[in-house]
C-alpha cells in the first residue's frame, strides 16, 4: 500500500466551484454537476431524498385510498442510469420549493429532513441558487482521478498474483516464458487461460459463498468409517437444521396437505439399508447399489448444501450470461442429491458414474426454478417468520444482486404515534417499505422451511397489509404469480445494478476489501480526499459494468478488468506523489486473504 501522508502536510486544493475572475479566462467546464454530486447527492440526497423519490418509493405516483386520486411527485435518477446527473438537474429545476421543503415539517410530504443551519442545508441553498441559471450543454467538470499517478506492477508480478488469487497455483514455465517474450500485451490472453480452468469456477463460487453462506450446511469431513450402510439406523440422523438433508426432512415431516403435495420424502434415504435400496433409482446400474448406499449420507448432504454454488460453477464453466445464476430453469444435482430430492435429469441426461459425488448434472424439480433463488440452502440462509413476512429475504436480494443495502437509506427519527399499519401508511417507515416490501411479496410462495406452496386464490397484499408483490413500480402479473421469483430474476437480469453487484463481489473477492463507502459527512476533515477516492473507484466500477454487459454478462470479463486495474496491481506512486490513507485507499498489491485462500497460497508456493 502507498505510504500515509505526513500529518503536517496539507494539500492546497482548489475550490469545488471555480470562481469567476475578470482577469482570468472563464472556466472551460460546467462546475454545477460536480458540485451536485459532491456536496448534495453523495452526502444526503442519495439516501434521505432518494429513499422516497424513486420508482416504487413512498413518493412514487400512487392512488390515494381516501380520494381515489393519483398522487404524483417526482422520481430521482440513480447513478446506475444513463446521464443521471444531467437528468436530475433538469428534473430539479422544475421542482418548486426545493429551497424550503426539506427544511419544513408541514410543506413537505416527507417532513423535515434537513436543518437550515447545517453544511448540508448550506450546500442545498447554494445548489438551488446556481441551478436557477443553469442550462445543459457545457462539458461538466470532473473530479481528478486518484489513479493517474499510480505505478502498476510489472506483467510477471501481476500474473503471479492473479494465478495465486484465482487458482491457488504459481505460473507455469510456459506462461513465464510467454510473459518474458511479450510482456504486458499478453496479460489479457494469459488471464483468459486461467479463467478456462475448472478451479476458476470453484473460485467464483467461493467468492459468492462469502455472502450466500450456504456452506454452513456442508459436512467438511470425508465419509466416516461408520457410515457404512450396515452400521446406520433410523436413529442416527437427529432432526435439526445443521445439515442440508435435515432441511429437506423438515419439509417432508411438516403438516403439508394434501398428501400428494408432500415433498422430499426420500431426504433420509440413506438411514438404513432397506430404505436406501428402496430409494435407489431404477435408471442407476443395479450392480452399484451397495457401494452407492455406503457413502450416501455425506455425499447427499453436501450436494444439497452446495446446490446454489454448483449452479454458479455451471454458469461460469459454460460461459453463460452470469444472470443465469438467477434465471436458470434448472438446478444442479449429483447422483445422491438427485435421489434425495427425486429430481428429473435435464434433457434425458444420465450420470456417467452414480458412485461419483463430484459429477453434477442439470435437473428439474416440480417447483418453478429461479436459479439459486429457489434452492433450499439459499432460502434457509435467508430465514423468515410470520412477523418478518419475507422482508429479510427481500433485503438480502437487494444487497446480493442489486448492490443496494436498504439500511443505507436514512430518514428522520420516528416521533409520536405510528398509527395503523405503519410500514404502509407512516411516511417514515414507508419510505423504505414501499420499495422493499414488493420483493418480499414476490417470495410469497416459499415459506420459512423453504417449502413451495402456491395458492392462486391467496391475496398476499390484502392478507399481509402490504403493497402488491412486484419490483420498483412494476406489479407482479397474475399470470406470473406461480413463478414469481423467476419473474423477478428475469425483470432484473439486465438492470445495471446487477452488473454493479457483480463487480462489487469480484472486487471484494480479489482484493479482500469491499468497495469504498460513499462519504456523507461534509464536515469530515478529509472529505475531499475521501470523495476523490470514492469517485475514482465508482468511475472504474462503471467501466467494468459496461464491459460486463458488452460481453453478454460474462463474469470472466469482470475478473479481467479488476486484475488489470490499479485496485489489484498498484505497486507505487510517481515520485512526485506521496501516498495518502484516504486519497489512495484500496490500492496496492497487498490483499486481504480469506482462510481457505491463504491455505491455497501457502500450498501453491
Steps between C-alpha positions, in 0.01 A plus 500: 500500500622860440646665809277730701549872454684680787255657741645849467468505122186671369373494144424829332179394328298714261145597590225265393342770282751717310432869558472749217792741473499794261877471460491130415344295227160360589491139606490255210264253665166506678560485879139440612471125420810425707379723783166318495664157527761603756305727732136405450448151360766303685458656848120489529283500186604146398354360821269747674320622185550201272351272767155629402550662160566193286292261296287307745601721795261672742494813279443295183166577328240301687126487547384687810269255682287788635447703183568241227726763345845419366757687707801601292831640617826428315763226473872555524738307277759272661870497406455169317282674238623670183557878526372488856663824614370714215156338522480575872604863447232546233244333725588707806476823302129436474447414867340783688602571857829311484657774711250468786311166488780286647521739795127497574287257694177616336576593138669172414329163485815343638521743791810684614813322384767775516603765748539849358808571708703208367760430237246297307244780520755757382602274211137457391437875507813568293397229256146638459636850435734381226248254356260782410747636243635164383449349157651183354753506221845570642727211581466433875803534723635170632674403820870428433566126512716369782619229259688731263831484686485133598789276392381150408678175576691338217323237289683207665411615852140571402452158343661319790264672742201429272586129469532463875185701569273326251639146486737463794794408279819658365544584130624216283835516323320552170302793641815658643676462166211663315504795739875538459460512123193722466456684831177673600346470154435131555355534851131497392554182296680323784230604745239346270701180522473508879126558478456195278620260771240317712645638822401851392128420507544362852676825598206708373261283703724541804485879466122489485480266796658774711163674483261212428647297791343176382807297595362512854330171416809334351658200670870582462609156617530211256255209537562344839597137547173438683301638208488158344133436430498193720595708807232766451152491645202730504604661831837616368368817336374752758249747355664842528606773260872421505498292182351548157317168492334588828365816336322284246372267771354797686295567188405134464381477861312830502124491490480553125162392369362361280720194516592512130670838555744369758861536390842348564378177655833344393713760678642242745505216248837391642379439855506119464564239235138420420405865458801575280445198281135594458591858401778395262392627161396260226721682248815441711710183435375243747848352558610826672215508750693395811802722429268792430320457831820464705600868456164654427459694824785748450475516121127576499532761771786687334336506159184654646708749701697600190206510261513881457880505462490222240256709295755783509780263397296364209424849369867603522639181345269530202552875441129567542363846584563530873139605554416132444596434862158658567303420184600133459196277451690209652708407801819293542508154660743215546381136510437523874306826515301392193385203708424708810301760306352261242630725222450445129818542298498771236445395139533129561857532631653215702777477758820342375568345841229504766765443768681828416390780735681760286295438187225759472222522247220743431165384632138601557288499814120541503531859627562793259874567487674835534865399517649525847197696627288185526762269651440369851839603639468856369148552635583354840800735532250781445262407781156648541211474743138608524576851625796547266293419190800427276649844559842361590500308175409818313775700667763238422380473139556873458839481667632187324372558149433873462772642727241691704493481878163625619658584835699774325189708446475759775186664624394727782453331841155368570306736725157464654241236418571269209134450418351190340715284272798740508706314239227590251363832628769671710723713275814422700452123493352486152789694346689169499218248515326620184815406308596199708172319568403422139802270476401341831165427334671337202634237746144420609497143365794385717445463874749504789593134431577581135191301408318605181124524516304708251140604557350688208216631721728643768533881498837576658465879512155497660589226746828659612398865477788568262545643154448269204784259413720639225814699439546878517168608358436182299224281641542123472267392217230251598619254237850502656384456858589129524854563370540832680873466579575404141314813388707712739826350372401566139397855590835598651738299281585802282483757780835676518494459877532126445826568319600738778443224755709252298793744474477576873510126584802439275686807625447386859595140421825590323622779729347403833348847535144603427446799269544835669192634676342820384635788714213689662646723769567836338671610820757219497853649480593264214169514313658627177754218493242238590270628227781493242589142592136393496423675172805351328396151608142560388629605158699178478202289609284672241755410230509138619119482499496629141748229401295234683182579308686549172636144531157344555537511880802270510647521849847414367505847342453655845787297644722615214404865551570487875832313469631746240391801708698692764270357765671164451844587368601845632865481604602856580437865420690733271793666675310830503222349709480386860244247614199601705293259704175659379596604149659166407276264695453147362804517273794265502618143463462423869165318506297368791467122470221273620617191697440252217672737257803534727514121532511459122766768466724333757457162330551653156828667588 
